[in-house]
Amino acid sequence: MAGTGEQDLLLTALHALGGALAAGLLGAAALRAVRHRSAAVSLAVVAAASAATVLAGMLAVARATFLSWHDLAVVTTVVAVAAVVSFALALFPGRWMAARGSALALAARSFGEDGSFDAPDQAGTAELTALSRELAVSSDRLSASRARERALESSRRELVAWISHDLRTPLAGIRAMAEALEDGVAADSGRYLAQIRTEAERLDTMVGDLFELSRIHAGALALTPTRISTYDLVGEVLAGVEALARQRGVRLVGDRVTPVPIEVDGRGMTRVLSNLLSNALQRTPADGTVAIAAEPGEGDTVVLSVTDSCGGIREQDLPRVFDTGWHGTGALTPPGGTGLGLAIVRGIVEAHAGLASVRNVADGCCFEVTLPRAATP
């Protein structure tokens, strides 16, 4: 008897499974058909499919067990009432989700128009809330990107205006001297030719700086990092500017150099320090002092610094010292310089994952380059 009961139960389960699977497949097809509609429609289909699955299973069992029509009508009525209730319950969260989704879509539309995103006041589901947070983060990033773009555009306009002015000056001088030589009115042709060569070299330097800066802005600056000691790097740079220091009558000091290993592009970092030292020597008066130092910084960093006696930089000018194409007063641009040296310094230093900064000291200013130390071999 026990075995017969178990067999009947198994057969009942199989009949219910067959009916439920048939209804479930129809429900799945209906869900696929409305998958691009709102969440309210999908939830209503799910509720209807659930009730249909129960009803199909009950009908399959009733047919297999020859359940009386009265009992079948009772079971069908109960299932139908349950289906209506579940359908109504499904409509409420569905409409709620649709409303929250519409509010989020409206907020996202304004995000696309003006770059700002104001999250809806009423909270949605966990997924909609997470999406709202991500949109807010994207809005902040886009705002920052647009601010950087505006700053770059302003810098580009300043650079174009400066280039137009600074290129015109030597070109006008070269043209005037060439015309004087051509007309035979130059009293000292040798001096004119020497001056033309000087102006041509100045233009060549300016074009070279512009080319270097364009590579930096395009992210195409090629670096070949090698392991080098700060002692060797500073010694090489000092040897290159000693003649300029003697010519200017400026004392050049490099006695605070700690040998710290760094991994940098030798040519690029030599140019960084040479630009800083040349600026300092040009702006420091005779009998003044320019000091270069290399000392361990915070954490795994090293700080290379150039301190001069130029008299300092105006406080309001300090944030713009490294801007492209900006000519300031005091210590920024040496006479006859291109005005791009400090922008190139910042570009090369940042390409090395470093930081270039400037601050005023007692009788001048101090430019600092912070670089990561080389890893221990």
Protein Blocks (a to p, Z undefined) as FASTA:
>chain_A
ZZmmmmmmmmmmmmmmmmmmmmmmmmmmmmmmmmmmcfklmmmmmmmmmmmmmmmmmmmm
mmmnopafklmmmmmmmmmmmmmmmmmmmmmmmmmmmmmmmmmmmmmmmmmmnopacddf
bdcdfklmmmmmmmmmmmmmmmmmmmmmmmmmmmmmmmmmmmmmmmmmmmmmmmmmmmmm
mnopafblmlmmmmmmmmmmmmmmmmmmmmmmmmmmnopaccddddddfklmmmmmmmmm
mmmmmmnopacddfbcccddddddfklmmmmmmmmmmmmmmmpcghiacdddddddehjb
dddddddfeopaafklmmmmmpghiacehjlbgghiaolmmmmmmmmmmmnopacddddd
fklccddddddddddZZ
